[in-house]
């Protein structure tokens, strides 16, 4: 292990303390049956003699890496077998099934050159969807297979990185990353291709970068393979074009170098400057899109800095708890009530800061490893801790897919500590048991994502007040013309959140379909008051008023809808129909032509 002029007398590998002459890497033995002997070796630089961890057991067999990768792929495939029968769920229509940019070559051009052509500007993600659409159409199995392969590739790259960093139990830690149930949301949800594609590029960029920057100080900073540096930078750009959360990579690089070396030279920092600049630019673009395209604005995001601090402190402990005890995972967790006046809510951020301070003060005794793992966890989570507005905060402050990359820190720390404290035989048994339990839990949870109905029913079983789940279940029943069940769930959504625009609007729609026109009118008006910027409620109000024999009031509503969105195709069609009834055919034709310009295949 690298040393720093004797200033760190006990190098630590993510929580592993080495004070004896030998140590068995019990976690890797338990995971793949390969015994790795880690011994201390004296190294001298002419000034001091410092013990160094040297992995003697790194296999020389050329089949070791392919065999380890094959084992990882096999376990992940078994765990996620049910996803191959899964369909599409929430948000998948906007990303795939109803996405017009996937249909032709001009759509591919728009994906890259017209940022607002897609819901978020992640052109590499939508390019993969474009390719798949032209390979197997809208068959969901193909999209799920690609997600699964990307996740397995990420787990393999992570294993190679941990081996290079000489982390004990590297293969087992990669297995935790690949098999843990908290990853199901990212793998089984087609929309979260963002996580999987960006994650693969993130780990690939880190692996290449570790070949650029020496991990020890003895080799110095003089000679650098600039082609590898350019490749690492290119892979990082690919990660950002898949999801901007990977902007944390340069900070992770510096953290790894500090852990390995004990210090950061100015050259090491300087080489990461382009990474930081690109990451910040990507973050600015994503923040703009969240506000202007995804519409993460309004009362749900109007939070003070203190409230955001409360969210961050509690979220960190929530995520750690799901990693340590992955029971009761949910697609939509209950949203916490924030109150800065309640003293106990401040215990969460205080405890989180306390852990970081304690590990910093203890680093000379226990090594830099534990602090590195925790800082990686918190730093990678940072964009999802509430300080930046993201759309899912409307429904919950936490989501499993937010910790897709961050979970690596606690996993590595847990396995390394286990390798230190457990005797070899119990370690093998516990590791095998852990893998079996995780595989079973992941396979079981994956079945929840079979279709939208199974997903939302599972959410309500764990979070009965989820107005998101009630509204989406209502939409499913509405599509089946089961109006009573649809109305029941829309009513439950509105009870849970009285200012829920989608619930109010949907209740109006189902009431209109059931012939309850006055009730529909009332709910459309409530929806318009909640979101006066939306044209949908105005248009539907016009439709009901026309049915009630009030054409002038209906005409006013259609015009109001078009003022809010001149490209609202439905309003043009509805207004055209009303004008036909009034025998104003020339004006009606203008609106029908406008609708065709907006959507030529209408």
Secondary structure, DSSP 8 states (H G I E B T S, - for coil): ---STTS-SS-BSSS-B--SSEEE-HHHHHHHS---EEEEEEEE-SS-EEEEEEETT----TTHHHHHHHHHHHHHHHHTGGGGG----TTHIIIIIT-GGGSSHHHHHHHHH-GGGSSS--HHHHHHHHHHHHHHTT-HHHHHHHHHHHHHHHHHHHHHHHHHTT-TTHHHHHHHHHH-GGGHHHHH-GGGHHHHHHHHHHHHHHHHHHHHS-SSSTT-SS---HHHHHHHHHHHHHHHTT-GGGGGHHHHHHHHHHHHHSS--HHHHHHHHHHHHHHHHHHHHHHHHHHHTS---SGGG---HHHHHHHHHHHHHHHHHHHH---S--SS-------TT-GGGHHHHHHHHHHHHHHHHTHHHH-SHHHHHHHHHHHHHGGGTTSS--GGGGT-S--GGGGTTTHHHHHHHHHHHHHHHS-HHHHHHHHHHHHHHHHHHHHHHHGGGGSHHHHHHHHHHH-TT-HHHHHHHHHHHHHTT-HHHHHHHHHHHHHH-TT-HHHHHHHHHHHHHTT-HHHHHHHHHHHHHH-TT-SHHHHHHHHHHHHTT-HHHHHHHHHHHHHH-TT-HHHHHHHHHHHHHTT-HHHHHHHHHHHHHH-TT-
